[in-house]
Amino acid sequence: MPSAEVCAVAARIVHDVVAQGRSLEMAAKKHLNTVPARRISEIREIAWGTLRWWHRYHGVLSRQLHRPLRARDRILESLLVCGLYQYDHLDEPDYAVTASTVDAAALLGAPKATSLINAVLRSHLRAKTSTEPASDEELFATPRWLLNAIRKAWPNQWNQVLEAANRKPPMTLRVNALQMSRDEYLKWLRQQGFSAQTSTLSPWGVILDKPVSVAELPGFAAGKVSIQDAAAQMTPIFCQPAQGARVLDACAAPGGKCTHLLEVYPQIKSLTALDRPGRTEAISDNLTRLGLTAKLIAGDVLQPETWWDGQLFDLIVLDAPCSGTGVMRRHPDIRHHRRASDIITYATTQAQMAARLWPLLAPGGQLLYITCSVLPQENDGPLLELHRKHSGEKPEKPTVSGALTTELGNQFLPDEEHDGLYFASLFKD
């Protein structure tokens, strides 16, 4: 049963994200560093789940309150929404959720609010009809602008996209093909008492029935396996570097895609992993753990003159910064921090990145463009701009099971097994 302390910490994390504008990563780092390890999973369940479903339960709360809470009491709003989330999503008695939520108010510095918290929660339990979603925004727990954007982009699949965004993401592993086969690793896992299944999408993927900590994962420290979503594991499917190929992975952190290419394609002569200063350490850590070698560069994609040595690349992978609308279930703060105007900003930067990298590509070379967005403005959009400027480039769209073809690429929409990612290739004449 979640304690008052667990509820209080979860509320602080939610408050930092919703009211203070902090990222979930920053909020979690701030509030979980002094929490006993045994409590972290409980706090994550409540905080991440509440942020995922905020737009549902905030509406429910608004109908329970006689008047809005004062600005200085916003932490209590987060606490109440955490409580409402727990009633529906935790396998705990209603009275236990009520008691721990009420007691958490005192830990949050608002002991006089315990009566209010108790009254609101009990009123909610008595009037269950108030929990019925009053709009699609509440039903799918998604801001209206984003819901409308996804509905416009995918008129036949938008329900699937939004329903997937509200599920807990699976823990998916990528078996290192240089060390063992997927069947061998799956057999080893089961011998160790883990329950897992093979991915139906990625030929390297294994999906655990129940997530575990990295420390518990057999072979992780020895580089036999990495953690990576099944759709993200499709990168090698969309490219086949030639013998002796020179490869650039732009925006490479934390290194999932570049290390996967090195595992699958030993014919790569050299691979350069590029990202902004402060982000290359994670790439280095993953390369070391997996026993792989790459050249690391801390630099800006938009300023190749500051880091490029003048030698053309045969393959450039651009995993472009984006809205993250395909990975909202893993990063529930996305739907709190993104705004409609952000999409145009991302698309502009993506087009600039692709245009700046294009001259670095050798004749016959491939630019593989990837995002974790489901919005066409960030996917086909930036490449259409490149197509208009460079008539020599040719789009190539392989048919991949599980993906929907767009004008220029392939779109994986999020489902129970994988996140939403977009892949497109341009080849230079």
Long-range contacts (C-beta under 8 A, 24 or more apart in sequence): 1-92, 1-96, 1-100, 2-42, 2-46, 2-86, 2-90, 2-92, 2-96, 2-97, 2-100, 3-39, 3-100, 4-100, 4-101, 4-103, 4-104, 4-106, 4-107, 5-39, 5-104, 5-107, 6-39, 6-42, 6-43, 6-46, 6-100, 7-46, 7-79, 7-82, 7-83, 7-100, 7-101, 7-103, 7-104, 8-79, 8-104, 8-107, 8-108, 9-35, 9-39, 9-43, 9-47, 10-43, 10-46, 10-47, 10-50, 10-82, 11-75, 11-78, 11-79, 11-82, 11-104, 11-108, 12-75, 12-78, 12-108, 13-43, 13-47, 14-47, 14-50, 14-51, 14-54, 14-78, 14-81, 14-82, 15-74, 15-75, 15-77, 15-78, 17-51, 17-333, 17-336, 17-337, 18-51, 18-54, 18-74, 18-78, 18-336, 19-74, 19-75, 19-77, 19-78, 21-337, 23-333, 23-337, 24-48, 24-51, 24-331, 24-332, 24-333, 45-90, 46-82, 46-85, 46-86, 46-90, 47-82, 48-332, 49-85, 49-89, 49-168, 50-78, 50-81, 50-82, 50-85, 51-332, 51-333, 51-336, 52-141, 52-165, 52-166, 52-328, 52-329, 52-332, 53-85, 53-89, 53-141, 53-166, 54-81, 54-141, 54-332, 54-335, 54-336, 55-137, 55-138, 55-140, 55-141, 55-142, 55-143, 55-335, 56-133, 56-138, 56-139, 56-141, 57-81, 57-84, 57-85, 59-133, 59-134, 59-135, 59-137, 59-138, 60-84, 60-124, 60-130, 60-131, 60-138, 61-120, 63-130, 63-134, 64-120, 64-123, 64-124, 64-127, 64-130, 65-120, 73-110, 73-113, 75-108, 75-109, 75-110, 76-105, 76-108, 76-110, 76-113, 76-116, 76-117, 79-104, 79-105, 79-108, 79-117, 80-117, 80-120, 80-121, 83-117, 83-121, 84-121, 84-124, 84-131, 87-124, 87-125, 88-131, 94-125, 97-121, 98-122, 98-125, 140-165, 140-166, 141-166, 141-335, 142-335, 143-335, 143-338, 145-339, 145-340, 146-325, 146-335, 146-338, 146-340, 149-340, 149-343, 149-375, 150-325, 150-374, 150-375, 153-374, 153-375, 153-376, 154-374, 154-413, 157-404, 157-413, 160-413, 160-414, 160-415, 161-374, 161-413, 161-414, 161-420, 164-329, 164-413, 164-414, 164-415, 164-416, 164-420, 165-328, 165-329, 165-335, 165-414, 166-329, 167-329, 167-416, 168-329, 169-229, 169-329, 169-330, 169-419, 170-207, 170-208, 170-211, 170-416, 170-417, 171-207, 171-208, 171-210, 171-211, 171-212, 171-227, 172-199, 172-202, 172-205, 172-206, 172-207, 172-208, 172-227, 172-228, 172-229, 172-230, 172-233, 172-417, 172-418, 173-205, 173-206, 173-207, 173-208, 173-217, 173-225, 173-226, 173-227, 173-228, 174-202, 174-204, 174-205, 174-206, 174-225, 174-226, 174-227, 174-228, 174-233, 174-256, 174-260, 175-204, 175-205, 175-206, 175-224, 175-225, 176-223, 176-224, 176-225, 176-226, 176-263, 176-290, 177-204, 177-263, 177-264, 178-263, 178-266, 178-291, 179-219, 179-222, 179-223, 179-224, 180-224, 182-206, 185-219, 185-224, 185-225, 188-218, 188-219, 189-218, 192-218, 194-218, 199-230, 199-233, 199-417, 199-418, 200-402, 200-417, 201-230, 201-231, 201-233, 201-234, 201-401, 201-402, 201-412, 201-417, 201-418, 202-230, 202-231, 202-233, 202-234, 202-418, 204-233, 204-260, 204-264, 205-230, 205-233, 207-417, 220-289, 221-289, 223-289, 223-290, 223-291, 226-256, 226-259, 226-260, 226-286, 226-290, 228-256, 228-260, 229-327, 229-330, 229-418, 229-419, 229-421, 230-417, 230-418, 230-419, 231-326, 231-412, 231-418, 231-419, 231-420, 231-421, 232-256, 232-257, 232-372, 232-419, 232-421, 233-260, 234-400, 234-412, 234-421, 234-423, 235-260, 235-261, 235-317, 235-368, 235-370, 235-423, 236-260, 236-261, 236-264, 236-265, 237-398, 237-400, 238-368, 238-398, 238-400, 238-410, 238-423, 238-425, 239-315, 239-317, 239-366, 239-368, 239-425, 240-265, 241-265, 241-267, 241-268, 241-314, 241-315, 242-267, 242-314, 243-267, 244-269, 245-269, 245-314, 245-315, 246-270, 246-272, 246-311, 246-312, 246-313, 246-314, 246-315, 246-362, 247-271, 247-272, 247-313, 247-314, 247-315, 247-316, 247-317, 248-272, 248-274, 248-313, 248-315, 248-316, 248-317, 248-357, 248-360, 249-273, 249-274, 249-294, 249-317, 249-319, 250-274, 250-275, 250-301, 250-316, 250-317, 250-318, 250-319, 250-353, 250-357, 251-275, 251-301, 251-318, 251-319, 251-320, 251-321, 251-353, 252-280, 252-283, 252-317, 252-319, 253-279, 253-280, 253-282, 253-283, 254-279, 254-282, 254-283, 254-286, 255-282, 255-283, 255-284, 255-285, 255-286, 255-287, 256-286, 257-317, 257-319, 257-370, 258-283, 258-294, 258-317, 259-286, 259-287, 259-290, 259-292, 261-317, 262-290, 262-292, 262-293, 262-294, 263-290, 263-292, 270-294, 270-295, 271-295, 272-296, 272-297, 272-313, 273-297, 274-298, 274-299, 274-301, 274-307, 275-299, 276-300, 301-353, 301-356, 301-357, 302-349, 302-352, 302-353, 302-356, 303-356, 304-356, 304-357, 304-359, 304-360, 308-360, 312-360, 312-361, 312-362, 312-365, 313-360, 313-361, 313-362, 313-365, 314-361, 314-362, 314-364, 314-365, 314-366, 315-365, 315-366, 315-368, 316-357, 316-360, 316-361, 316-365, 316-366, 316-367, 316-368, 317-368, 317-370, 318-353, 318-354, 318-357, 318-367, 318-368, 318-369, 318-370, 319-370, 319-371, 320-346, 320-349, 320-350, 320-353, 320-354, 320-369, 320-370, 320-371, 320-378, 320-382, 321-346, 321-349, 321-350, 322-346, 322-350, 322-371, 322-372, 322-373, 322-378, 323-373, 323-375, 323-378, 324-372, 324-373, 325-372, 325-373, 325-374, 325-375, 325-420, 326-371, 326-372, 326-373, 326-374, 326-412, 326-413, 326-414, 326-419, 326-420, 326-421, 326-422, 327-372, 327-414, 327-419, 327-420, 329-414, 329-419, 330-419, 343-375, 343-377, 343-378, 344-377, 346-373, 346-378, 347-377, 347-378, 347-381, 347-382, 350-378, 350-381, 350-382, 351-381, 351-382, 351-385, 351-386, 353-382, 354-382, 354-383, 354-385, 354-386, 355-385, 355-386, 355-389, 358-386, 358-390, 358-393, 358-428, 361-428, 362-428, 363-428, 363-429, 364-427, 364-428, 364-429, 365-427, 365-428, 366-425, 366-426, 366-427, 366-428, 367-393, 367-425, 367-426, 367-427, 367-428, 368-423, 368-424, 368-425, 369-409, 369-422, 369-423, 369-424, 369-425, 369-426, 370-421, 370-422, 370-423, 371-421, 371-422, 372-419, 372-420, 372-421, 372-422, 373-420, 373-422, 374-411, 374-413, 374-414, 374-420, 374-422, 376-406, 378-422, 379-406, 379-408, 379-409, 379-411, 379-422, 379-424, 380-406, 380-407, 380-408, 380-409, 380-424, 383-408, 383-409, 383-424, 383-426, 384-408, 386-426, 387-426, 392-428, 392-429, 393-426, 393-427, 393-428, 393-429, 394-426, 394-427, 394-429, 395-424, 395-425, 395-426, 396-425, 396-426, 396-427, 397-424, 397-425, 398-425
